[in-house]
């Protein structure tokens, strides 16, 4: 999931360089959503791992 968010941010950077503002904005939003979802899942997994010990 982290890899997908990085890919979307790279797509956003390339789109912004070539002047496609709408596509860049959309890619950034998708990247943000994926990144925050990754963080949430990582934190839940971390807490679950600590509780099991």
PDB file of N, CA, C and O in Angstrom:
ATOM      1  N   UNK A   1       0.831  -1.179   0.000  1.00  0.00           N
ATOM      2  CA  UNK A   1       0.000   0.000   0.000  1.00  0.00           C
ATOM      3  C   UNK A   1       0.883   1.253   0.000  1.00  0.00           C
ATOM      4  O   UNK A   1       0.566   2.248  -0.652  1.00  0.00           O
ATOM      5  N   UNK A   2       1.964   1.189   0.721  1.00  0.00           N
ATOM      6  CA  UNK A   2       2.881   2.326   0.739  1.00  0.00           C
ATOM      7  C   UNK A   2       3.484   2.544  -0.642  1.00  0.00           C
ATOM      8  O   UNK A   2       3.662   3.681  -1.080  1.00  0.00           O
ATOM      9  N   UNK A   3       3.796   1.450  -1.321  1.00  0.00           N
ATOM     10  CA  UNK A   3       4.349   1.550  -2.671  1.00  0.00           C
ATOM     11  C   UNK A   3       3.353   2.214  -3.617  1.00  0.00           C
ATOM     12  O   UNK A   3       3.744   3.014  -4.468  1.00  0.00           O
ATOM     13  N   UNK A   4       2.075   1.890  -3.474  1.00  0.00           N
ATOM     14  CA  UNK A   4       1.044   2.485  -4.332  1.00  0.00           C
ATOM     15  C   UNK A   4       0.922   3.988  -4.083  1.00  0.00           C
ATOM     16  O   UNK A   4       0.757   4.761  -5.027  1.00  0.00           O
ATOM     17  N   UNK A   5       1.001   4.404  -2.821  1.00  0.00           N
ATOM     18  CA  UNK A   5       0.911   5.839  -2.537  1.00  0.00           C
ATOM     19  C   UNK A   5       2.119   6.583  -3.105  1.00  0.00           C
ATOM     20  O   UNK A   5       1.978   7.703  -3.596  1.00  0.00           O
ATOM     21  N   UNK A   6       3.290   5.980  -3.045  1.00  0.00           N
ATOM     22  CA  UNK A   6       4.479   6.610  -3.625  1.00  0.00           C
ATOM     23  C   UNK A   6       4.340   6.718  -5.137  1.00  0.00           C
ATOM     24  O   UNK A   6       4.726   7.726  -5.729  1.00  0.00           O
ATOM     25  N   UNK A   7       3.786   5.676  -5.766  1.00  0.00           N
ATOM     26  CA  UNK A   7       3.576   5.710  -7.213  1.00  0.00           C
ATOM     27  C   UNK A   7       2.624   6.838  -7.587  1.00  0.00           C
ATOM     28  O   UNK A   7       2.863   7.550  -8.562  1.00  0.00           O
ATOM     29  N   UNK A   8       1.548   7.011  -6.825  1.00  0.00           N
ATOM     30  CA  UNK A   8       0.609   8.087  -7.132  1.00  0.00           C
ATOM     31  C   UNK A   8       1.252   9.463  -6.942  1.00  0.00           C
ATOM     32  O   UNK A   8       0.958  10.385  -7.702  1.00  0.00           O
ATOM     33  N   UNK A   9       2.117   9.615  -5.948  1.00  0.00           N
ATOM     34  CA  UNK A   9       2.797  10.890  -5.774  1.00  0.00           C
ATOM     35  C   UNK A   9       3.762  11.163  -6.930  1.00  0.00           C
ATOM     36  O   UNK A   9       3.905  12.308  -7.360  1.00  0.00           O
ATOM     37  N   UNK A  10       4.409  10.138  -7.425  1.00  0.00           N
ATOM     38  CA  UNK A  10       5.296  10.316  -8.585  1.00  0.00           C
ATOM     39  C   UNK A  10       4.481  10.684  -9.818  1.00  0.00           C
ATOM     40  O   UNK A  10       4.880  11.547 -10.599  1.00  0.00           O
ATOM     41  N   UNK A  11       3.335  10.025  -9.990  1.00  0.00           N
ATOM     42  CA  UNK A  11       2.450  10.379 -11.104  1.00  0.00           C
ATOM     43  C   UNK A  11       2.007  11.831 -10.989  1.00  0.00           C
ATOM     44  O   UNK A  11       1.939  12.544 -11.990  1.00  0.00           O
ATOM     45  N   UNK A  12       1.708  12.267  -9.781  1.00  0.00           N
ATOM     46  CA  UNK A  12       1.294  13.655  -9.564  1.00  0.00           C
ATOM     47  C   UNK A  12       2.410  14.624  -9.928  1.00  0.00           C
ATOM     48  O   UNK A  12       2.158  15.665 -10.535  1.00  0.00           O
ATOM     49  N   UNK A  13       3.640  14.287  -9.559  1.00  0.00           N
ATOM     50  CA  UNK A  13       4.768  15.167  -9.878  1.00  0.00           C
ATOM     51  C   UNK A  13       4.973  15.267 -11.384  1.00  0.00           C
ATOM     52  O   UNK A  13       5.188  16.357 -11.914  1.00  0.00           O
ATOM     53  N   UNK A  14       4.908  14.134 -12.072  1.00  0.00           N
ATOM     54  CA  UNK A  14       5.091  14.136 -13.522  1.00  0.00           C
ATOM     55  C   UNK A  14       3.958  14.913 -14.196  1.00  0.00           C
ATOM     56  O   UNK A  14       4.200  15.694 -15.116  1.00  0.00           O
ATOM     57  N   UNK A  15       2.727  14.699 -13.741  1.00  0.00           N
ATOM     58  CA  UNK A  15       1.583  15.411 -14.325  1.00  0.00           C
ATOM     59  C   UNK A  15       1.695  16.913 -14.082  1.00  0.00           C
ATOM     60  O   UNK A  15       1.350  17.712 -14.952  1.00  0.00           O
ATOM     61  N   UNK A  16       2.175  17.297 -12.906  1.00  0.00           N
ATOM     62  CA  UNK A  16       2.326  18.721 -12.609  1.00  0.00           C
ATOM     63  C   UNK A  16       3.399  19.354 -13.486  1.00  0.00           C
ATOM     64  O   UNK A  16       3.249  20.492 -13.932  1.00  0.00           O
ATOM     65  N   UNK A  17       4.478  18.623 -13.732  1.00  0.00           N
ATOM     66  CA  UNK A  17       5.550  19.149 -14.577  1.00  0.00           C
ATOM     67  C   UNK A  17       5.043  19.413 -15.986  1.00  0.00           C
ATOM     68  O   UNK A  17       5.404  20.410 -16.610  1.00  0.00           O
ATOM     69  N   UNK A  18       4.198  18.505 -16.484  1.00  0.00           N
ATOM     70  CA  UNK A  18       3.678  18.659 -17.843  1.00  0.00           C
ATOM     71  C   UNK A  18       2.437  19.536 -17.918  1.00  0.00           C
ATOM     72  O   UNK A  18       1.893  19.732 -19.005  1.00  0.00           O
ATOM     73  N   UNK A  19       1.975  20.070 -16.788  1.00  0.00           N
ATOM     74  CA  UNK A  19       0.884  21.032 -16.793  1.00  0.00           C
ATOM     75  C   UNK A  19      -0.507  20.448 -16.680  1.00  0.00           C
ATOM     76  O   UNK A  19      -1.488  21.139 -16.959  1.00  0.00           O
ATOM     77  N   UNK A  20      -0.617  19.212 -16.285  1.00  0.00           N
ATOM     78  CA  UNK A  20      -1.932  18.603 -16.105  1.00  0.00           C
ATOM     79  C   UNK A  20      -2.338  18.749 -14.640  1.00  0.00           C
ATOM     80  O   UNK A  20      -2.168  17.821 -13.848  1.00  0.00           O
ATOM     81  N   UNK A  21      -2.871  19.907 -14.286  1.00  0.00           N
ATOM     82  CA  UNK A  21      -3.190  20.207 -12.889  1.00  0.00           C
ATOM     83  C   UNK A  21      -4.271  19.339 -12.305  1.00  0.00           C
ATOM     84  O   UNK A  21      -4.176  18.927 -11.149  1.00  0.00           O
ATOM     85  N   UNK A  22      -5.301  19.049 -13.079  1.00  0.00           N
ATOM     86  CA  UNK A  22      -6.399  18.231 -12.570  1.00  0.00           C
ATOM     87  C   UNK A  22      -5.974  16.814 -12.275  1.00  0.00           C
ATOM     88  O   UNK A  22      -6.344  16.245 -11.249  1.00  0.00           O
ATOM     89  N   UNK A  23      -5.198  16.246 -13.172  1.00  0.00           N
ATOM     90  CA  UNK A  23      -4.705  14.883 -12.965  1.00  0.00           C
ATOM     91  C   UNK A  23      -3.754  14.855 -11.778  1.00  0.00           C
ATOM     92  O   UNK A  23      -3.778  13.912 -10.987  1.00  0.00           O
ATOM     93  N   UNK A  24      -2.928  15.867 -11.647  1.00  0.00           N
ATOM     94  CA  UNK A  24      -1.981  15.928 -10.533  1.00  0.00           C
ATOM     95  C   UNK A  24      -2.722  16.021  -9.204  1.00  0.00           C
ATOM     96  O   UNK A  24      -2.354  15.350  -8.239  1.00  0.00           O
ATOM     97  N   UNK A  25      -3.753  16.840  -9.147  1.00  0.00           N
ATOM     98  CA  UNK A  25      -4.521  16.987  -7.912  1.00  0.00           C
ATOM     99  C   UNK A  25      -5.211  15.677  -7.541  1.00  0.00           C
ATOM    100  O   UNK A  25      -5.240  15.293  -6.372  1.00  0.00           O
ATOM    101  N   UNK A  26      -5.756  15.006  -8.527  1.00  0.00           N
ATOM    102  CA  UNK A  26      -6.409  13.728  -8.260  1.00  0.00           C
ATOM    103  C   UNK A  26      -5.431  12.674  -7.777  1.00  0.00           C
ATOM    104  O   UNK A  26      -5.737  11.913  -6.858  1.00  0.00           O
ATOM    105  N   UNK A  27      -4.262  12.624  -8.386  1.00  0.00           N
ATOM    106  CA  UNK A  27      -3.251  11.644  -7.979  1.00  0.00           C
ATOM    107  C   UNK A  27      -2.750  11.930  -6.570  1.00  0.00           C
ATOM    108  O   UNK A  27      -2.482  11.005  -5.804  1.00  0.00           O
ATOM    109  N   UNK A  28      -2.624  13.194  -6.231  1.00  0.00           N
ATOM    110  CA  UNK A  28      -2.181  13.547  -4.879  1.00  0.00           C
ATOM    111  C   UNK A  28      -3.227  13.118  -3.853  1.00  0.00           C
ATOM    112  O   UNK A  28      -2.877  12.594  -2.796  1.00  0.00           O
ATOM    113  N   UNK A  29      -4.491  13.334  -4.151  1.00  0.00           N
ATOM    114  CA  UNK A  29      -5.546  12.940  -3.219  1.00  0.00           C
ATOM    115  C   UNK A  29      -5.570  11.428  -3.025  1.00  0.00           C
ATOM    116  O   UNK A  29      -5.707  10.953  -1.897  1.00  0.00           O
ATOM    117  N   UNK A  30      -5.439  10.674  -4.100  1.00  0.00           N
ATOM    118  CA  UNK A  30      -5.409   9.215  -3.988  1.00  0.00           C
ATOM    119  C   UNK A  30      -4.176   8.781  -3.192  1.00  0.00           C
ATOM    120  O   UNK A  30      -4.257   7.883  -2.354  1.00  0.00           O
ATOM    121  N   UNK A  31      -3.049   9.414  -3.455  1.00  0.00           N
ATOM    122  CA  UNK A  31      -1.828   9.101  -2.707  1.00  0.00           C
ATOM    123  C   UNK A  31      -1.967   9.378  -1.223  1.00  0.00           C
ATOM    124  O   UNK A  31      -1.498   8.595  -0.397  1.00  0.00           O
ATOM    125  N   UNK A  32      -2.611  10.489  -0.875  1.00  0.00           N
ATOM    126  CA  UNK A  32      -2.830  10.822   0.532  1.00  0.00           C
ATOM    127  C   UNK A  32      -3.717   9.789   1.210  1.00  0.00           C
ATOM    128  O   UNK A  32      -3.425   9.345   2.321  1.00  0.00           O
ATOM    129  N   UNK A  33      -4.790   9.411   0.547  1.00  0.00           N
ATOM    130  CA  UNK A  33      -5.715   8.433   1.125  1.00  0.00           C
ATOM    131  C   UNK A  33      -4.993   7.106   1.363  1.00  0.00           C
ATOM    132  O   UNK A  33      -5.124   6.504   2.429  1.00  0.00           O
ATOM    133  N   UNK A  34      -4.238   6.659   0.376  1.00  0.00           N
ATOM    134  CA  UNK A  34      -3.508   5.399   0.536  1.00  0.00           C
ATOM    135  C   UNK A  34      -2.455   5.484   1.634  1.00  0.00           C
ATOM    136  O   UNK A  34      -2.249   4.522   2.374  1.00  0.00           O
ATOM    137  N   UNK A  35      -1.790   6.630   1.742  1.00  0.00           N
ATOM    138  CA  UNK A  35      -0.759   6.785   2.762  1.00  0.00           C
ATOM    139  C   UNK A  35      -1.366   6.753   4.160  1.00  0.00           C
ATOM    140  O   UNK A  35      -0.839   6.091   5.053  1.00  0.00           O
ATOM    141  N   UNK A  36      -2.474   7.470   4.350  1.00  0.00           N
ATOM    142  CA  UNK A  36      -3.116   7.474   5.667  1.00  0.00           C
ATOM    143  C   UNK A  36      -3.712   6.108   5.996  1.00  0.00           C
ATOM    144  O   UNK A  36      -3.713   5.703   7.159  1.00  0.00           O
ATOM    145  N   UNK A  37      -4.212   5.403   5.004  1.00  0.00           N
ATOM    146  CA  UNK A  37      -4.706   4.046   5.242  1.00  0.00           C
ATOM    147  C   UNK A  37      -3.550   3.140   5.651  1.00  0.00           C
ATOM    148  O   UNK A  37      -3.694   2.317   6.555  1.00  0.00           O
ATOM    149  N   UNK A  38      -2.404   3.289   4.987  1.00  0.00           N
ATOM    150  CA  UNK A  38      -1.217   2.512   5.357  1.00  0.00           C
ATOM    151  C   UNK A  38      -0.811   2.801   6.795  1.00  0.00           C
ATOM    152  O   UNK A  38      -0.510   1.878   7.551  1.00  0.00           O
ATOM    153  N   UNK A  39      -0.800   4.076   7.179  1.00  0.00           N
ATOM    154  CA  UNK A  39      -0.422   4.425   8.549  1.00  0.00           C
ATOM    155  C   UNK A  39      -1.387   3.822   9.562  1.00  0.00           C
ATOM    156  O   UNK A  39      -0.961   3.303  10.593  1.00  0.00           O
ATOM    157  N   UNK A  40      -2.667   3.888   9.276  1.00  0.00           N
ATOM    158  CA  UNK A  40      -3.663   3.343  10.199  1.00  0.00           C
ATOM    159  C   UNK A  40      -3.483   1.835  10.356  1.00  0.00           C
ATOM    160  O   UNK A  40      -3.510   1.320  11.473  1.00  0.00           O
ATOM    161  N   UNK A  41      -3.301   1.135   9.255  1.00  0.00           N
ATOM    162  CA  UNK A  41      -3.123  -0.320   9.325  1.00  0.00           C
ATOM    163  C   UNK A  41      -1.821  -0.665  10.038  1.00  0.00           C
ATOM    164  O   UNK A  41      -1.772  -1.624  10.807  1.00  0.00           O
ATOM    165  N   UNK A  42      -0.769   0.105   9.789  1.00  0.00           N
ATOM    166  CA  UNK A  42       0.510  -0.143  10.459  1.00  0.00           C
ATOM    167  C   UNK A  42       0.392   0.064  11.969  1.00  0.00           C
ATOM    168  O   UNK A  42       0.939  -0.718  12.747  1.00  0.00           O
ATOM    169  N   UNK A  43      -0.312   1.102  12.379  1.00  0.00           N
ATOM    170  CA  UNK A  43      -0.483   1.353  13.820  1.00  0.00           C
ATOM    171  C   UNK A  43      -1.323   0.266  14.474  1.00  0.00           C
ATOM    172  O   UNK A  43      -1.003  -0.183  15.575  1.00  0.00           O
ATOM    173  N   UNK A  44      -2.393  -0.161  13.813  1.00  0.00           N
ATOM    174  CA  UNK A  44      -3.231  -1.232  14.366  1.00  0.00           C
ATOM    175  C   UNK A  44      -2.421  -2.515  14.506  1.00  0.00           C
ATOM    176  O   UNK A  44      -2.530  -3.214  15.513  1.00  0.00           O
ATOM    177  N   UNK A  45      -1.619  -2.821  13.510  1.00  0.00           N
ATOM    178  CA  UNK A  45      -0.790  -4.020  13.554  1.00  0.00           C
ATOM    179  C   UNK A  45       0.253  -3.910  14.669  1.00  0.00           C
ATOM    180  O   UNK A  45       0.512  -4.889  15.369  1.00  0.00           O
ATOM    181  N   UNK A  46       0.843  -2.748  14.836  1.00  0.00           N
ATOM    182  CA  UNK A  46       1.830  -2.532  15.889  1.00  0.00           C
ATOM    183  C   UNK A  46       1.204  -2.719  17.261  1.00  0.00           C
ATOM    184  O   UNK A  46       1.762  -3.415  18.109  1.00  0.00           O
ATOM    185  N   UNK A  47       0.051  -2.105  17.487  1.00  0.00           N
ATOM    186  CA  UNK A  47      -0.623  -2.222  18.772  1.00  0.00           C
ATOM    187  C   UNK A  47      -1.046  -3.667  19.028  1.00  0.00           C
ATOM    188  O   UNK A  47      -0.907  -4.168  20.144  1.00  0.00           O
ATOM    189  N   UNK A  48      -1.560  -4.333  18.002  1.00  0.00           N
ATOM    190  CA  UNK A  48      -1.969  -5.727  18.164  1.00  0.00           C
ATOM    191  C   UNK A  48      -0.765  -6.600  18.505  1.00  0.00           C
ATOM    192  O   UNK A  48      -0.877  -7.517  19.318  1.00  0.00           O
ATOM    193  N   UNK A  49       0.372  -6.326  17.898  1.00  0.00           N
ATOM    194  CA  UNK A  49       1.585  -7.081  18.203  1.00  0.00           C
ATOM    195  C   UNK A  49       2.065  -6.857  19.622  1.00  0.00           C
ATOM    196  O   UNK A  49       2.539  -7.788  20.273  1.00  0.00           O
ATOM    197  N   UNK A  50       1.946  -5.623  20.109  1.00  0.00           N
ATOM    198  CA  UNK A  50       2.352  -5.325  21.468  1.00  0.00           C
ATOM    199  C   UNK A  50       1.408  -5.946  22.490  1.00  0.00           C
ATOM    200  O   UNK A  50       1.848  -6.379  23.554  1.00  0.00           O
ATOM    201  N   UNK A  51       0.117  -5.995  22.179  1.00  0.00           N
ATOM    202  CA  UNK A  51      -0.864  -6.561  23.098  1.00  0.00           C
ATOM    203  C   UNK A  51      -0.684  -8.068  23.223  1.00  0.00           C
ATOM    204  O   UNK A  51      -0.859  -8.626  24.307  1.00  0.00           O
ATOM    205  N   UNK A  52      -0.338  -8.730  22.125  1.00  0.00           N
ATOM    206  CA  UNK A  52      -0.172 -10.183  22.151  1.00  0.00           C
ATOM    207  C   UNK A  52       1.027 -10.622  22.976  1.00  0.00           C
ATOM    208  O   UNK A  52       1.051 -11.754  23.460  1.00  0.00           O
ATOM    209  N   UNK A  53       1.999  -9.780  23.145  1.00  0.00           N
ATOM    210  CA  UNK A  53       3.183 -10.141  23.934  1.00  0.00           C
ATOM    211  C   UNK A  53       2.782 -10.109  25.355  1.00  0.00           C
ATOM    212  O   UNK A  53       3.602 -10.377  26.234  1.00  0.00           O
TER     213      UNK A  53
END
